[in-house]
Amino acid sequence: MCVTCGCSSGSNSDTHHHGDHSHDHSHGNQKTIIDVEKDVLQQNNLLAERNRGYFYAKNIFALNLVSSPGSGKTSLLERTLTDLKGELEFAVIEGDQQTSNDADRIHATGTKVAQINTGKGCHLDSHMVLHAIEGMKLKDNSILFIENVGNLVCPAMFDLGEKERVVIISVTEGDDKPLKYPDMFHSSTLCVINKTDLLPYVPFDIEKVKANAKKVNHKLEIIEVSCTSGEGLQDWYGWLKSKMLVPETV
């Protein structure tokens, strides 16, 4: 059981510990108090730094894609990998509780992909990502998309070693999402508002959601896209390319 968020996190569950708790054990007339002071995310953060060092050494631009279920993360990836094929080198880590459905969709684009099934776990952690990249043989000067489990709560707490965290929200969700889940929006650097082609058919105030997001994180960049119509995708592609470091030539 992952005591940080209350979920089971599979094989990595034994790495999470309770934070500041006092355990009162009475044995007869003797009373022993044990204080446990341990950062519940300490081990995760150490491994995240290891991942980050690996990405830096190979000039891999790693993005942690986070959102609610059904926001269109996989559709955005499919369109991106297809449209930019031949321009940039990509790899993908797919995180889901069960099935390889999304990984199969990514594989169909010709992109290298690794599937992580978390079981009852509601997020990826740096240990899972470490094991995934160990078997992927990632290329230098590439982009790694890490598609996290659909959840706007727990993934906000776990650094995976990524360079950027991108939160995706669709217009079929509430425009108050940034206020309801502030930690995720506060810890992200880019917000992609997806499915804008549906705006005429849903009661979603796009200016309101942008204002709410800026209330939580005034530095948050915002891009509006539709994977169906293609609207705004060039802005997304331009953002990706601008973040890639061009390797120095001798």
C-alpha positions in Angstrom: 0.0 0.0 0.0 1.4 3.4 -1.0 0.7 5.4 2.2 1.5 8.7 0.4 -1.7 8.6 -1.6 -3.5 5.6 -0.2 -3.1 3.4 -3.4 -1.3 0.2 -4.1 1.7 1.0 -6.2 2.7 -2.5 -7.3 6.3 -3.8 -6.8 7.4 -0.4 -5.7 5.0 -0.2 -2.8 7.6 -1.1 -0.2 9.6 2.1 -0.9 7.0 4.4 0.5 6.8 5.0 4.3 4.8 6.9 6.7 5.9 10.5 7.5 5.9 12.0 11.0 3.9 9.6 13.1 4.4 8.7 16.8 3.8 5.0 17.6 2.7 4.5 21.1 3.4 0.9 22.3 2.5 0.1 25.9 4.0 -3.1 27.4 2.8 -3.4 31.0 3.9 -0.3 32.9 6.5 0.6 30.3 5.7 3.0 27.5 7.9 3.3 24.4 7.4 6.2 22.0 9.1 5.8 18.6 9.2 8.9 16.4 9.6 8.2 12.7 10.7 11.2 10.7 11.2 10.3 7.1 10.4 12.1 3.9 7.9 9.8 2.2 9.1 11.0 -1.2 12.8 10.9 -0.4 13.6 7.7 -2.3 11.5 8.7 -5.2 13.2 12.0 -5.5 16.7 10.4 -5.4 15.8 8.1 -8.2 14.2 11.0 -10.1 17.5 12.8 -10.0 19.2 9.7 -11.3 16.7 9.7 -14.2 17.3 13.4 -14.8 21.0 12.9 -14.9 20.6 10.2 -17.5 18.3 12.3 -19.6 20.7 15.3 -19.4 23.8 13.2 -20.4 22.0 11.9 -23.5 20.2 15.2 -24.3 16.8 13.6 -24.0 13.9 16.0 -23.5 11.6 14.1 -21.1 8.0 15.3 -20.6 5.6 14.0 -18.0 2.1 14.2 -19.5 -0.6 14.4 -16.9 -4.4 14.7 -17.0 -7.8 13.3 -16.0 -8.8 10.1 -17.8 -10.2 10.8 -21.3 -8.6 14.2 -21.8 -6.9 13.0 -25.1 -3.3 12.4 -24.0 -2.9 9.4 -26.3 -4.6 11.1 -29.2 -2.3 14.1 -28.9 0.7 11.7 -28.8 -0.6 9.8 -31.9 -1.0 13.0 -33.9 2.4 14.4 -32.7 4.3 11.2 -33.4 2.7 10.9 -36.9 3.1 14.5 -37.9 6.7 14.9 -36.7 7.9 11.6 -37.8 11.3 12.0 -39.5 11.8 15.5 -37.9 12.5 14.4 -34.4 13.4 11.1 -32.6 10.7 10.0 -30.1 10.1 7.3 -27.5 7.1 6.8 -25.2 6.5 5.3 -21.8 2.8 4.5 -21.3 1.3 4.3 -17.8 -2.0 2.6 -17.1 -3.5 0.5 -14.4 -4.3 -2.3 -16.8 -4.1 -3.2 -20.5 -1.6 -2.3 -23.2 -4.3 -0.5 -25.3 -2.5 2.9 -25.4 0.9 1.3 -26.0 -0.5 -0.6 -28.9 -1.8 2.7 -30.4 1.6 4.3 -30.0 3.4 1.2 -31.4 1.3 1.5 -34.5 2.9 4.9 -35.3 6.3 3.2 -35.5 7.5 4.7 -32.2 9.5 2.8 -29.5 7.2 2.4 -26.5 7.3 0.7 -23.1 4.2 -0.2 -21.1 4.0 0.2 -17.3 0.9 -1.3 -15.7 0.5 0.0 -12.1 -2.2 -2.5 -11.0 -4.1 -0.7 -8.3 -1.6 2.2 -8.3 -2.8 5.6 -9.4 0.5 7.1 -10.6 3.9 6.4 -12.0 7.0 7.0 -9.9 10.6 7.4 -10.7 11.5 3.8 -9.9 9.0 2.5 -12.5 10.4 5.0 -15.1 14.0 3.9 -14.2 13.2 0.3 -15.0 11.4 1.2 -18.2 14.3 3.3 -19.6 16.8 0.6 -18.6 15.4 -1.6 -21.3 14.5 0.9 -23.9 18.0 1.9 -25.3 16.9 5.5 -25.8 18.7 7.5 -28.5 20.6 10.7 -27.8 19.0 14.0 -28.8 15.5 12.7 -28.6 12.1 13.4 -26.9 10.7 11.0 -24.3 7.0 11.3 -23.6 5.9 9.8 -20.3 2.1 9.4 -20.4 1.1 9.2 -16.7 -1.9 7.4 -15.3 -5.1 9.5 -15.7 -5.3 11.3 -12.4 -5.0 14.9 -11.4 -4.1 14.2 -7.7 -1.4 11.7 -7.0 0.9 12.2 -10.0 1.4 15.8 -8.9 3.5 14.5 -6.0 5.9 12.3 -7.9 8.9 13.7 -9.7 9.9 11.3 -12.5 13.0 13.1 -13.5 11.2 14.9 -16.3 12.3 18.3 -17.8 8.8 19.6 -18.2 5.4 18.6 -16.8 2.5 19.1 -19.2 -1.1 19.1 -17.9 -3.8 18.4 -20.5 -7.4 19.4 -20.0 -10.2 18.9 -22.5 -13.2 21.1 -23.1 -15.5 18.3 -22.0 -14.2 18.8 -18.4 -15.1 21.6 -16.0 -13.5 25.0 -16.5 -12.9 25.1 -12.7 -10.4 22.1 -12.9 -7.4 24.3 -12.1 -9.0 25.5 -8.9 -10.1 22.0 -7.9 -6.7 20.4 -8.5 -4.3 23.3 -7.9 -1.2 21.2 -7.1 -1.1 19.7 -10.6 -1.5 23.0 -12.4 1.0 24.7 -10.0 3.6 22.0 -10.7 3.2 22.1 -14.5 4.9 24.4 -17.0 2.5 24.0 -19.9 -1.3 23.5 -20.0 -2.7 22.1 -23.2 -6.4 22.7 -23.7 -7.6 19.9 -25.9 -10.6 19.1 -28.1 -11.3 22.7 -28.9 -13.4 21.6 -31.9 -16.1 20.6 -29.4 -16.4 24.1 -28.0 -19.7 24.9 -29.8 -21.3 21.9 -28.3 -20.3 22.0 -24.6 -20.8 24.6 -21.8 -17.1 25.3 -21.4 -15.7 28.8 -20.9 -12.1 28.7 -22.3 -11.2 32.2 -21.1 -12.4 31.2 -17.6 -10.3 28.1 -17.5 -7.3 30.0 -18.6 -7.9 32.7 -16.0 -8.3 30.0 -13.3 -5.1 28.3 -14.4 -3.2 31.6 -14.2 -4.6 32.2 -10.7 -2.9 28.9 -9.6 0.3 29.4 -11.6 0.9 32.7 -13.3 3.9 31.4 -15.2 1.9 28.6 -16.8 2.0 28.6 -20.6 -1.2 27.7 -22.4 -1.8 26.2 -25.8 -5.2 25.4 -27.3 -5.4 22.4 -29.7 -7.7 20.0 -31.5 -6.3 16.7 -32.5 -9.4 16.3 -34.8 -9.2 19.5 -36.8 -5.5 20.1 -36.3 -6.1 23.6 -34.9 -3.3 24.8 -32.6 -1.1 21.7 -33.2 1.6 23.9 -34.9 1.9 25.9 -31.7 2.3 22.6 -29.7 4.9 21.4 -32.2 6.7 24.7 -32.1 6.9 24.5 -28.3 8.4 21.0 -28.4 11.0 22.0 -30.9 11.9 25.1 -29.0 12.6 23.0 -25.9 15.0 20.6 -27.7 18.6 21.4 -27.1 20.6 21.3 -30.4 23.7 19.2 -29.8 27.0 21.1 -30.2 29.0 20.2 -33.2 32.8 20.0 -33.1 
